[in-house]
Structures are given as structure tokens and as C-alpha cells.
Amino acid sequence: MDNNHVYQGSDMYIASPELLSAVNVSVALNRPLLIKGEPGTGKTMLARSIADNLQMDLVIWNIKSTTKAQDGLYVYDTVQRLYDGQFGEGDVRDVKRYIKLGMLGEAFVSEERVVLLIDEIDKADIEFPNDLLWELDQMSFYIHETGETVEAKHRPIVVITSNAEKELPDAFLRRCIFHYIVFPDENTMRDIVSVHYPRLGEELVQNAIKAFYGIRELPNLQKRPSTSELLDWVQALSIGGVDPDAIISELPLPGVLLKKDQDMAVLQRRFSAGEDSPVAGKRNISGFRRV
């Protein structure tokens, strides 16, 4: 493999050796890299890290429930053409003027190789991945309105993320290099926090991480806090001047970590009952401290 196209991680992204290998195998084999993992494990940020490390532009195609594969190729703006025809704006005979490339199309025509992120592919219809098989295999697509074929000038590095909300078709999976990003352990999480906030006090970070993992272990949570929420929390704790000891004993600013009423109620009941908690053991606290 060309050493210029070997992903080695980046200063702002902590990648495991297994993830580094998966990225580089994907690049070497010219296969899309399918990344799964629970929200907050850095799936989207991986694509940005690859682009930064390999010094390429990043093209992001954010997938929604209404997204169709065609949207990523091109859109024929019939409304604008009709408008121009009615009001005499421009030459409506030139159909090319009304062809707008989508994100996949933009990645294909780029003068330089790019990283293409297809983000949260499982949000779309179940047929969406299969509808992209030909384009991702052949790196080309046909524009019916103009009779032209768009071929990739440089094969993009394709990163596809999924939150596993629905199963992806087998035919699509066979064409991908797959990697599941496990949720970071406490040591790795400490490294992640240090990368983002290197000047935070060691005791504050240590206690925040201990409380964070304790909350994640609470039963019946609908949405466990993720890495991004921990990063917000440690910053809020620092800005608020919270005593590091209070992080364990009082769990300030819980709304930065938990975003659902039901989850806040779970935590409130744990405090109110004075139960043994994975956060800090026995407590006699009736509510949350406000900072």
C-alpha cells in the first residue's frame, strides 16, 4: 500500500489497532468501510480523522428516513426548468443546467481523491443500500436526461456508518469491510477526554469518568450517556467550578448526561432510596445538587 494512503490515526481521534487495520484494509481493497457501534463511539468522527490524516477533503452525505439512493447521484430540477421556460430565464434547451450532482456525484467528479462519509445508512429505507450497489462497485452512474455517464476520476475512500437500527441486506454487507467500534473502556476514555481537554484536573476527570460509567450501568436506562455527553459534562463541571469530591457524592448537572425524563427518574429514585449504587455506593440524598 502507498504509504501516503496508510491511516495512522490523528491527534484528535483515539483509534484502536483493530480499527486502524480495518481502515487500511478497506483502502487497500477499495471496499467501503462499514462502521457500527452505539451512538457516541466516534463513528462519524472517524471519517473526519481519516480525511485529516490522509490530507483529503471530506464529503458528507447525511442519510434521513426520506433519502433515496438517487439523491446521492444527481437531481434533475424540473421545477426550475419550468420556471425558466415561463419567465424566459436562460436557455431551457440546455438540460445540463438543471442537473445538480448529489454528494456521491460530487465525490466522483472531484479533481482530488476524497473521503466520502455515508452517515447513518440504516435510517433510510431497507432498499436504499441495495440501490447503491452498482454505483459503489463500478464507481459510475448514468444521467438519463443528458445521456452521459459520470465516472469517478478518483475512487473515493467510502466510510459508511450504522447505528444498527435495522439490518442491512446481505448483498450489501458482502461488499463491505466491517468493523464494530466497542464502547471505550475507562482507560481509553481517559485518553479521549485528555485529547479534548488536556488542562482539566486529574481528580475531576477521574471522578467524572467513574460516575459516568456508574450511570451507564444503571438498569432500565432508555438512552445511556455517550462519549460526547461525557465531554460536555466534564467541561460543564470545570466551568462550574465543581469540587471533584462532589462529582461522586452529589452528581451535579445530571441533565448534561441524561436526556430523557424516564432516565432522570431512574437516577432520582436511586438517590432517593439511598440504594447501593454503582456510582458511589451507599447514599442518603433526596435530590440533585444544583450548581
N, C-alpha and C positions, 0 to 999 in steps of 0.2 A: 504494500500500500504506500502511496505517496505520503511522505512524512508531513507535507503541508495539509493533508487531509486526515490526520490522526487526532482524534478528540482526546484531550488530556485533562478535561475539566477546566474550571475557571475560578478566579478569585472569589466570586460571589455565589458559587454553587458547589456544594459538597456532593460529589458523586462516588458511589462505591465502585470497587474494581469490577464487579459484575456488570454494573451499568455502563462503565467505560467500554468494556468488551462488547456489550450489546450494540452500543452506538457504532463502534468501529467495524463490527461485522456487518451491520446494516449498510454503512457507507461502502465497504469493500464489495459487497454483493449487489449493490444498487437495489436494495429492497427497502420498502417502507418500514420504519421502526414503530411498532405498536406498543404504547406505554399505558399500563393500567396501574391503578392504585387508588386508595381512598382520597377524597379531596384534601388538599393541603400537603401532599407529599412531594410537590415540586415537579409535577408532570409538565405543566405549561412552561415553567421557568427553564426546564431542560433544553427546550428548543432555542431559547434566547442564549443560554450558555453555549450551546453548540455553535450558534452563529457568531457569538463574540470570540470564542476560542479559535474558530477556523476563519475568522475575519470575512464573514459573508453577511449579506443582508438577510433579514428575516421577513418572510411574507406570512401573515397570519390569516387563516380562514376560520372564523368563529362559526361553529355549527349551531343552528337553532332547530326547534321542532318542525319548522316550516321549510327548512333548507332542502333544496333539491340539488342533485349532482350537476345538473345543467347550470346552476347558478355559479359554480366554480369555474366553468369553462367560458361561457360568454352569455350575454343577454342582448337580444335584438329589441331596440327601443322603438316599437311600433307607434307608441303614443306621440313621441317627439317627431317622428317622420310625418304622422298625420297632421300634427300641429304646423310643421313647416310647410306642408303642402297646402294647408288652408290659408296661411298668412304669408306665403312667399318667402320664407326664411331659408336660404341655402338651396342647394341642388338635391332634391329628394331622390333623383335617379342614382345618386352615389350611395348605395346601400351601406358601404363600409363606414360611412359617417355615423351610422346608427348601431354599429356593433361595439359593445362595451365588454372588454375582457373581464372575467372574474379572477379570483385570486390564483387559481390553478393556471389559468391562461397567462396571467402576469408573470408567474414563476417560469413558465415555458419560454416566454419571449425576452426574458431578462438577458442583458448582454453579459452578465456575470453569473456564475453559479450561486444559487441562493439556498437557504433553508426554508422549506415550506412546512408550516405547522397547520395541521387539520385538527382543530381543537374541539374535544368532546364529541366525537363522531357518533357516540351512542345516543345523542339527543335526537338525531334525525330518524326518519322512517327506516324500518328494517331493510328496505330495498336499497337504501342510499349507498352502503358500501359496495354492493354488487354492481351498482350503476357506474362506479368509478374504476372497475377492474381493468377495462380496456385502456383507459387513459393512463392509469398508473403503470400498466405493463408496457404499453407501446410509447408512452410519452408523446402522444399526439392526439388531436381531435379534429373533427371536420365541422366547418361552418356551412350549414346548408344554404343560408341566404346568399352567400357570396361564392360558394363552390370552392373555397380554399381550405387547405389543411394546415393547421398550426402544429408545428413540430418543435419540441424543446431544443433550444440552442445549447443548453447545458442541462443535464439531468439533475434536478434539484434533490437535495437531501430531504426526504419526507419523514416528518415526525407526526404520528397520529396518537392522540390521547383519548382515553375512555375511562369513565367512572364506573363502568360495568353496570349501567342502568338497564341494559338489555344485551342479550347475546348477539355476537356478530356472526355473519354467515361463515361456514367452513371454507368456502371457496376464497373468501377474502382473507381469512386467517392464514391459509396456506401460503399466501404471497407475502406475508409479513415476518419480520424478526420481532419476537415478542419478549417483553421484559416487564415484570411486576415490581414496582417500587414498594418495598415494605416500609411501614411507618418507622421513622428513625428511633433508635434506642436512646437512652438518656445521654450517653457519651457523645453520640453523633449530634444530638440536638444541642448539646452544649457548644459544639463546634459551629453549628449553624447560627446560633444566637451570637457567638463571638464574631462571626464574619459580618453580621449586620450591625451589631452594636459592640464594638471592641472595647469601649471605655466603661461599660457598666461594671458595677462592683461584683466581685466573685460571689459574695454571700447572697446578694439579691438574685443573681442568675441561678445559683444552686437551689435556693428555696423556691423560686418561681417554677423551675423545672420539676422539682419534687411535687409541688402542689398540682401542677399541670397534669402529670401522669397519674396522680391520685384521682383527679376528677375524671380523667378518661376511663378509669377502671370502675367508676360508679355504675351500678346496674340500671338498666331501663332508660339510659340516655338516648334521645332520638337523634341528636347530632353531637357527636363528640368533638371537642375543640381540636383544631388542626394547627399545623406549624405557623401559618400566617396569623392566627389568633394569638398564639403564644408570643410571637414577635411584637404584636400590638400591645399585648399585656405587659411585657417587661418594659416596653417604652413608657407606657402609661404609669407603671409603678415608679419608674425612675423620675418622670416628670412630676409626679405627685409627691415625691419625697417620702415614699412609704418606708417605714422601718422594715428591714429584711425579716426580722423575727415575726412581724405582724402578718407577713405573707402566709405563713403556715398556720398561725393561731387564729387569724381573723378572715383570711381570704378576701382582701379588698377588691373592689371593682370586678365582681364576677360577671357582670354584663359584657365585659370585653371578651370573655371566653365562651359564654353560653348565649345562644341567640334565640332560644325557644322557651316559651312560658313553661312548658312541661318540664324541661330540663332544669330551669331555675327552681321549680317546685321540688324536684328530686333533691337538689342540693340544699334547699331550705329545710326540707324535712330531715335531712341528715344532720344538719346543725341543730335544729330544734330538739330532736330526740336525744341528742348527746350520744349517738351511737359510735361504735368503733368505726373509724373512717380510714380509708386508705390514704387520705391526705395528711392527717396528723394525729391519728389515734383518738383517745377519748376527749370530748369537749363538752362544755356546758355553755353554749352560745345560743341565744334566742334569735339572732338575726345577723345581718351582714353589716360590717362597719362601712361607713361612707367616708371617702377621702376627698 
